[in-house]
């Protein structure tokens, strides 16, 4: 059973941010201690795309890719992927009403559907979660 919904930007902070942000570090420690994260199906694509974009923009050098992939792989044993596609209309309405991308709306909806706290530092997602009564993972 999952303990929280994990926004890809928090996981990417483990790899791309130097020094690592305190919130991302806390989430990572909680996962290493056994907390399980739930992610939408597109999470894996977001992670891969961000790594490739990081390489293209020089945030990562080619030698950083293998350790980054291993780091993510080590934590995937603590990650559950939702296997249900989300409702397009619900994502569009939530995105419109809360000024979220469809990707970000999927994390908020996932937290709402499973009544789980949301791990994110994205200001729009935090505002949407608070307005909808979704707790934040601390």
C-alpha positions in Angstrom: 0.0 0.0 0.0 1.3 3.5 -0.9 1.9 6.2 1.7 2.0 9.3 -0.6 1.9 10.5 -4.2 5.4 11.5 -5.5 5.7 14.4 -7.9 8.5 13.8 -10.5 10.0 17.2 -9.7 10.8 16.0 -6.2 12.5 12.8 -7.5 14.4 14.9 -10.1 15.7 17.2 -7.4 17.6 14.2 -6.0 19.6 14.1 -9.2 19.6 17.6 -10.7 19.8 19.9 -7.7 23.1 20.7 -6.1 23.0 21.1 -3.2 20.0 18.9 -2.8 16.9 20.7 -1.6 15.9 19.9 2.1 12.4 18.8 1.2 13.6 16.4 -1.5 16.2 15.0 0.9 13.5 14.4 3.6 11.2 12.6 1.1 14.1 10.5 -0.1 15.1 9.6 3.5 11.4 8.6 4.3 11.4 6.4 1.2 14.7 4.7 2.2 13.1 4.1 5.6 10.2 2.2 3.9 7.6 4.8 2.8 6.0 3.9 -0.5 5.2 6.4 -3.2 2.4 6.2 -5.8 3.0 7.8 -9.2 0.9 8.2 -12.3 1.8 6.1 -15.4 3.6 9.1 -17.1 6.0 9.6 -14.1 8.6 7.3 -15.7 8.5 9.3 -18.9 8.8 12.6 -17.1 11.9 11.3 -15.3 13.5 9.9 -18.5 12.7 13.1 -20.4 14.1 15.4 -17.7 17.3 13.4 -17.7 17.7 13.7 -21.4 16.8 17.4 -21.3 19.4 17.8 -18.5 22.0 16.2 -20.8 21.1 18.4 -23.7 21.2 21.6 -21.6 24.4 20.7 -19.8 22.9 20.3 -16.4 24.2 16.7 -16.6 27.2 15.4 -18.3 27.1 12.0 -20.0 29.1 10.5 -17.1 26.3 11.5 -14.7 23.6 9.6 -16.5 24.4 6.0 -15.3 24.7 7.0 -11.6 21.5 9.0 -12.0 19.7 6.0 -13.5 21.0 3.8 -10.8 19.9 6.2 -8.1 16.3 6.2 -9.5 16.4 2.4 -10.0 17.4 2.0 -6.3 14.3 3.9 -5.3 11.8 2.3 -7.7 11.4 -0.6 -5.3 9.6 1.9 -3.1 7.4 3.2 -6.0 4.0 1.9 -7.1 2.6 3.0 -10.4 -1.1 3.6 -10.8 -2.3 1.3 -13.6 -5.5 3.2 -14.3 -5.6 5.9 -17.0 -7.0 9.2 -15.7 -10.1 10.8 -16.9 -9.3 13.3 -19.6 -12.2 15.6 -18.8 -11.4 15.6 -15.1 -7.8 16.5 -15.8 -8.8 19.3 -18.2 -11.3 20.8 -15.7 -8.9 20.5 -12.8 -6.1 22.0 -14.9 -8.4 24.9 -16.0 -9.8 25.5 -12.5 -6.4 25.3 -10.7 -4.0 26.6 -13.3 -2.2 23.3 -13.6 -0.8 21.4 -16.5 -2.5 18.1 -17.3 0.6 16.3 -15.9 0.4 18.2 -12.6 -3.3 17.7 -12.4 -2.8 14.0 -12.6 -0.7 14.0 -9.4 -3.3 16.0 -7.6 -6.1 13.7 -8.8 -4.1 10.7 -7.8 -3.7 12.0 -4.3 -7.4 12.8 -4.2 -8.5 9.4 -5.6 -6.4 7.4 -3.1 -6.7 9.9 -0.2 -2.9 10.2 0.0 -0.7 13.1 0.9 1.1 14.8 -2.1 4.9 15.2 -2.1 5.6 18.3 -4.2 7.1 21.8 -3.9 5.3 23.1 -7.0 3.4 26.2 -5.8 0.4 25.6 -8.1 0.1 22.0 -7.0 0.5 22.9 -3.3 -2.3 25.6 -3.7 -4.6 23.1 -5.5 -4.0 20.4 -2.9 -4.7 22.8 -0.1 -7.9 24.1 -1.8 -9.1 20.6 -2.3 -8.3 19.3 1.2 -5.4 17.1 0.1 -2.6 16.9 2.7 1.0 17.5 1.8 3.7 15.0 2.5 6.1 16.3 5.1 
